[in-house]
Amino acid sequence: MRVVALVDDLMDRSKVSSAFPGAQFARDATPAGDADVVIVDLARHGGEVGAVRAAAPCARLVAFGPHVDDAALARAREEGADVVVARSVFFRDPAAAVTGK
């Protein structure tokens, strides 16, 4: 499974890497084209969900953000994210957030 993550924070990257060894970290949607899963941190990349969906129409797009930012979470859903969760929920079990199990 090829995972691309638009996640900038180093601590968050460490957690993503632990859950998905070999994950590729990107600053924009460009490398997402052939990904199976794309993870987007809405706090830093919230405006890129639509571009990610366009670049990777078949990928499972998982977005996480601050639980208090209802607008960003709703916008991610509207722009095509398959899974939208609060940051705390995502990092409780990243694999479950991606697989939906």
Residue frames relative to the residue before (quaternion, step in Angstrom):
aa qw qx qy qz dx dy dz
M 1.0000 0.0000 0.0000 0.0000 0.00 0.00 0.00
R 0.2344 -0.7727 0.5779 0.1181 3.57 -0.76 1.07
V 0.0855 -0.8010 0.5925 -0.0111 3.54 -0.68 1.21
V 0.0790 -0.7495 0.6566 0.0298 3.53 -0.98 0.97
A 0.0874 -0.8171 0.5697 0.0094 3.55 -0.84 0.99
L 0.2067 -0.7284 0.6418 0.1217 3.53 -0.90 1.00
V 0.3169 0.7087 -0.5265 0.3467 3.50 0.36 1.39
D 0.1966 -0.8288 0.5183 0.0761 3.59 -0.57 1.14
D 0.6157 0.5786 -0.3516 0.4032 3.58 1.00 -0.80
L 0.4868 -0.7090 0.4312 0.2729 3.59 -0.74 1.07
M 0.6427 0.5035 -0.3319 0.4725 3.60 0.98 -0.72
D 0.6563 0.4966 -0.3087 0.4769 3.57 0.98 -0.82
R 0.6161 0.5415 -0.3438 0.4572 3.58 1.03 -0.73
S 0.6291 0.5411 -0.3258 0.4532 3.55 1.01 -0.84
K 0.6712 0.4931 -0.2933 0.4693 3.57 0.95 -0.87
V 0.6387 0.5074 -0.3235 0.4796 3.58 1.01 -0.78
S 0.6539 0.5179 -0.3096 0.4565 3.59 0.95 -0.87
S 0.6321 0.5275 -0.3334 0.4594 3.58 1.04 -0.71
A 0.7092 0.4450 -0.2549 0.4839 3.56 0.97 -0.84
F 0.7983 0.1445 -0.0395 0.5833 3.58 1.08 -0.77
P 0.1686 -0.8035 0.5635 0.0923 3.60 0.22 1.22
G 0.7774 0.3070 -0.2405 0.4936 3.55 -0.92 0.89
A 0.3877 0.7153 -0.4966 0.3022 3.59 1.23 0.07
Q 0.2991 -0.7340 0.5845 0.1735 3.54 -1.06 0.82
F 0.2398 -0.7705 0.5750 0.1349 3.56 -0.88 0.94
A 0.0699 -0.8090 0.5831 -0.0246 3.53 -0.91 1.00
R 0.4142 -0.7032 0.5241 0.2434 3.52 -1.27 0.40
D 0.7824 0.1171 -0.0826 0.6061 3.58 1.30 -0.22
A 0.7255 -0.4794 0.3046 0.3885 3.55 -1.33 0.03
T 0.4392 0.7519 -0.4326 0.2335 3.60 1.18 -0.43
P 0.7600 0.3783 -0.2525 0.4642 3.69 0.68 -0.90
A 0.5247 0.6791 -0.3936 0.3296 3.60 1.23 -0.11
G 0.4362 0.7712 -0.4119 0.2127 3.57 1.20 -0.45
D 0.8070 0.2179 -0.1212 0.5354 3.60 0.87 -0.83
A 0.3802 0.7343 -0.4775 0.2970 3.57 1.20 0.46
D 0.4301 -0.6561 0.5548 0.2772 3.52 -1.26 0.52
V 0.7802 0.0915 -0.0079 0.6187 3.54 1.13 -0.82
V 0.0637 -0.7605 0.6447 0.0449 3.55 -1.06 0.81
I 0.1604 -0.7746 0.6091 0.0575 3.54 -0.85 1.07
V 0.0782 -0.8125 0.5776 -0.0020 3.57 -0.81 1.04
D 0.2805 -0.7186 0.6172 0.1552 3.54 -0.93 1.03
L 0.3311 -0.7913 0.4838 0.1734 3.56 -0.34 1.25
A 0.5742 0.5994 -0.3871 0.4015 3.60 1.11 -0.50
R 0.7935 0.2682 -0.1340 0.5296 3.58 1.06 -0.69
H 0.7959 0.2430 -0.1112 0.5432 3.59 1.15 -0.53
G 0.2269 0.8303 -0.4866 0.1497 3.59 1.17 0.47
G 0.6865 0.4921 -0.2837 0.4540 3.56 1.06 -0.68
E 0.6601 0.5392 -0.2964 0.4309 3.59 1.27 -0.08
V 0.3949 0.7393 -0.4782 0.2623 3.62 1.21 0.00
G 0.6558 0.5109 -0.3148 0.4580 3.60 0.91 -0.84
A 0.6589 0.4996 -0.3021 0.4743 3.59 0.98 -0.83
V 0.6283 0.5177 -0.3329 0.4757 3.58 1.05 -0.75
R 0.6514 0.5082 -0.3207 0.4631 3.59 0.90 -0.89
A 0.6596 0.5007 -0.3117 0.4660 3.60 0.96 -0.80
A 0.6884 0.4800 -0.2777 0.4675 3.59 0.98 -0.82
A 0.7995 0.1633 -0.0499 0.5759 3.57 1.09 -0.74
P 0.0626 -0.8651 0.4964 0.0359 3.59 0.55 1.12
C 0.7272 0.4202 -0.2434 0.4851 3.61 1.13 -0.51
A 0.5288 0.6468 -0.4062 0.3702 3.59 1.24 -0.20
R 0.4459 -0.6102 0.5670 0.3276 3.54 -1.27 0.41
L 0.1516 -0.8114 0.5630 0.0401 3.55 -0.51 1.21
V 0.0560 -0.8004 0.5959 -0.0331 3.55 -0.57 1.25
A 0.0540 -0.8051 0.5906 -0.0120 3.56 -0.71 1.11
F 0.0324 -0.7818 0.6223 0.0240 3.54 -1.06 0.79
G 0.0706 0.7996 -0.5923 0.0692 3.53 -1.15 0.65
P 0.7297 -0.4063 0.3018 0.4597 3.55 -1.30 0.03
H 0.5108 -0.6758 0.4374 0.3019 3.58 -0.85 0.94
V 0.6667 0.5073 -0.3015 0.4552 3.59 1.16 -0.47
D 0.6385 0.5234 -0.3306 0.4572 3.60 1.23 -0.20
D 0.1299 -0.8426 0.5215 0.0356 3.53 0.48 1.28
A 0.6361 0.5461 -0.3351 0.4300 3.60 1.00 -0.79
A 0.6734 0.4842 -0.3009 0.4707 3.61 0.90 -0.87
L 0.6444 0.5129 -0.3235 0.4659 3.59 0.98 -0.79
A 0.6685 0.4899 -0.2972 0.4741 3.60 0.94 -0.87
R 0.6434 0.5254 -0.3207 0.4552 3.59 0.96 -0.84
A 0.6285 0.5326 -0.3345 0.4577 3.60 1.01 -0.78
R 0.6339 0.5168 -0.3265 0.4739 3.59 1.00 -0.79
E 0.6743 0.5117 -0.2859 0.4491 3.56 0.90 -0.99
E 0.7184 0.4478 -0.2443 0.4729 3.59 1.06 -0.75
G 0.7137 -0.5261 0.2388 0.3959 3.57 1.24 0.29
A 0.3889 0.7014 -0.5138 0.3046 3.61 1.14 0.25
D 0.4274 -0.7096 0.5058 0.2409 3.57 -0.97 0.88
V 0.7763 0.1079 -0.0311 0.6203 3.55 1.09 -0.81
V 0.0069 0.7738 -0.6326 0.0315 3.57 -0.89 0.98
V 0.0993 0.8064 -0.5698 0.1233 3.55 -0.59 1.17
A 0.5973 -0.5257 0.4591 0.3952 3.50 -1.33 0.29
R 0.6512 -0.5401 0.3737 0.3803 3.55 -1.15 0.66
S 0.6664 0.5166 -0.3066 0.4416 3.58 0.89 -0.93
V 0.6412 0.5086 -0.3194 0.4777 3.58 1.03 -0.74
F 0.6432 0.5282 -0.3305 0.4451 3.58 0.90 -0.87
F 0.7635 0.3994 -0.2211 0.4568 3.58 0.73 -1.03
R 0.4832 0.6225 -0.4547 0.4150 3.59 1.24 -0.07
D 0.7768 -0.1180 0.1081 0.6091 3.57 1.04 -0.84
P 0.2044 -0.8285 0.5089 0.1130 3.60 0.20 1.25
A 0.6353 0.5372 -0.3407 0.4379 3.60 0.96 -0.78
A 0.6564 0.5012 -0.3114 0.4701 3.58 0.97 -0.80
A 0.6268 0.5311 -0.3407 0.4571 3.59 1.02 -0.72
V 0.6812 0.4821 -0.2854 0.4713 3.56 1.00 -0.78
T 0.7538 0.3938 -0.2157 0.4797 3.60 0.86 -0.92
G 0.4023 -0.7231 0.4718 0.3045 3.57 1.17 -0.47
K 0.5667 0.5951 -0.3802 0.4245 3.59 1.25 0.33
